[in-house]
Amino acid sequence: MTAPVLYAICCAAPPALHASKLVQKARTRSWDVCLIATPTAARWLQNDLPVLESISGHPVRSQYKLPGEPDVLPPPDALLVAPATFNTLNKWALGISDTLALGLITEAVGKRLPIVALPYLNAAQAAHPAFPRNVALLREAGVTVLLSDDGHVPHQPQQGDVNAFPWDVALDTVSDKLQSHGQLP
């Protein structure tokens, strides 16, 4: 059995600055990890890209490839969107795919791939009336959204604790989903 391919989609929230933790933790589980960043997250990670590419073994992608260009990444077995921002979750639920990251996760829903989202947002954003509806819509589509007791508890504005971001909870959930799809022993 070959190593499952995990697409780790990082959005522009403070935990993205620690994407190397995510890649290293997934690699210790013997997964082939491909990091995809939203355009803003890619800008934040610009100085870390060589290290991220080295530890993942793949280029970090943030832009669509040109038509006819070969894809440099293997196809995913599962996707983890972490940190998932308020913006990305809302756009995703509406089917908007104006970035590579959104294009991959909107398509993954239709392909019925295992998808886990670990949000990072504040309580004021979570209180917006569109947010709970869109989280429910993603869950109805088969996406596991780790929010509140299951994952990230929205913090007060300007008071997030990046060090408490539950990477392991997200990776454990991906493991469970891969196992239920017969992709892990």
C-alpha positions in Angstrom: 0.0 0.0 0.0 1.4 3.4 -1.0 1.3 6.3 1.4 -1.9 8.2 1.3 -1.7 11.7 -0.2 -2.9 14.5 2.0 -3.5 17.9 0.5 -3.0 20.4 3.4 -4.8 23.6 2.4 -3.5 26.5 4.5 -5.5 29.7 4.6 -4.3 33.1 5.9 -4.8 32.8 9.6 -2.1 33.0 12.2 -1.7 29.2 12.6 -0.6 29.1 8.9 2.7 30.6 10.1 3.3 27.2 11.7 2.4 25.1 8.6 5.7 23.2 9.1 4.2 21.6 12.3 1.3 20.3 10.2 3.6 18.9 7.5 6.0 17.3 10.0 3.1 15.8 12.0 1.5 14.4 8.9 4.9 13.0 7.6 5.4 11.2 10.9 2.1 9.4 10.1 3.8 8.3 6.8 1.6 10.4 4.7 2.7 12.1 1.4 1.8 15.7 2.2 1.2 18.4 -0.5 0.9 21.9 0.9 -1.5 24.3 -0.9 -1.7 27.9 0.3 -4.2 30.6 -0.4 -2.6 33.5 -2.1 -2.4 35.6 1.1 -1.1 32.6 3.1 1.5 32.0 0.4 2.7 35.6 0.8 2.9 35.1 4.6 4.9 31.9 4.1 7.2 33.2 1.4 10.4 33.0 3.5 9.5 29.5 4.7 8.7 28.0 1.2 12.1 26.3 0.7 11.8 24.6 4.1 8.2 23.6 3.5 9.1 22.2 0.1 12.0 20.3 1.6 10.1 18.6 4.4 7.0 17.9 2.2 9.0 16.8 -0.9 6.7 18.8 -3.1 6.5 22.4 -4.3 4.0 24.5 -2.4 1.3 25.6 -4.8 -0.9 28.7 -4.5 -1.8 29.5 -8.1 -3.6 27.5 -10.8 -1.2 26.0 -13.4 -1.5 27.0 -17.0 -3.6 24.8 -19.3 -1.5 22.0 -20.7 1.1 22.2 -18.0 1.6 18.9 -16.1 0.4 18.8 -12.5 3.4 18.6 -10.2 1.4 17.1 -7.3 -0.1 13.6 -7.0 -3.9 13.4 -6.7 -5.2 13.6 -3.1 -6.6 10.8 -1.1 -7.9 13.3 1.5 -7.8 17.0 2.2 -7.3 19.0 5.4 -8.2 22.7 5.3 -6.3 24.1 8.3 -6.4 26.8 9.3 -9.7 27.4 7.6 -10.7 31.0 7.7 -14.1 32.6 7.9 -13.7 33.8 4.3 -12.7 30.5 2.9 -15.4 28.5 4.7 -18.1 30.9 3.5 -16.8 31.0 -0.1 -16.4 27.2 -0.1 -20.0 26.7 1.0 -21.2 28.9 -1.8 -19.2 27.0 -4.4 -16.8 29.9 -5.2 -13.5 28.7 -6.5 -11.6 31.9 -7.3 -8.3 30.5 -6.0 -6.5 27.2 -6.4 -7.2 26.3 -2.8 -10.9 26.9 -3.2 -11.0 25.2 -6.6 -9.4 22.0 -5.0 -11.8 21.9 -2.0 -14.9 22.7 -4.0 -14.0 19.9 -6.5 -13.2 17.5 -3.7 -16.7 17.8 -2.4 -18.0 16.6 -5.7 -15.5 13.8 -5.8 -16.6 12.7 -2.4 -13.0 12.7 -1.1 -12.5 12.7 2.7 -12.3 16.4 3.8 -11.7 17.8 7.2 -11.7 21.5 8.0 -10.3 23.0 11.1 -11.3 26.7 11.4 -9.5 29.5 13.1 -11.7 32.5 13.6 -12.9 34.8 16.3 -16.3 34.8 18.1 -17.4 38.0 16.3 -16.9 36.3 12.9 -18.6 33.1 14.1 -21.6 35.2 15.2 -22.3 36.4 11.7 -25.6 34.8 10.5 -24.1 33.4 7.3 -21.4 31.4 9.2 -23.5 28.7 11.0 -25.6 28.2 7.8 -22.5 27.7 5.7 -20.9 25.4 8.2 -24.1 23.3 8.2 -24.1 23.3 4.4 -20.5 22.0 4.3 -21.4 19.3 6.8 -24.4 18.3 4.8 -22.0 17.9 1.8 -19.9 15.5 3.8 -17.2 17.9 5.1 -16.1 17.3 8.7 -15.9 20.8 10.2 -14.0 20.7 13.6 -15.6 23.6 15.4 -16.2 24.3 19.1 -16.0 21.2 21.3 -14.7 19.1 18.4 -11.9 21.4 17.3 -11.3 25.1 17.4 -13.3 27.2 19.8 -13.7 30.7 18.4 -11.8 33.2 20.5 -12.5 36.8 21.3 -11.2 39.2 18.7 -7.4 39.9 19.0 -7.1 37.1 21.6 -6.4 33.9 19.6 -3.8 31.4 20.9 -1.9 30.0 17.9 0.0 27.6 20.1 -3.3 26.0 21.2 -4.4 25.3 17.6 -5.3 21.5 17.6 -3.3 20.2 14.6 -3.4 16.7 16.1 -7.2 16.6 16.4 -7.4 17.5 12.7 -4.9 14.8 11.7 -6.6 12.2 13.9 -9.9 13.0 12.2 -8.2 12.7 8.8 -6.8 9.3 9.9 -10.3 8.1 10.9 -11.8 9.2 7.6 -9.0 7.5 5.6 -9.4 4.3 7.7 -13.2 4.4 7.0 -12.4 4.7 3.3 -10.1 1.7 3.5 -7.0 3.8 2.8 -5.3 3.0 6.1 -4.9 -0.4 7.8 
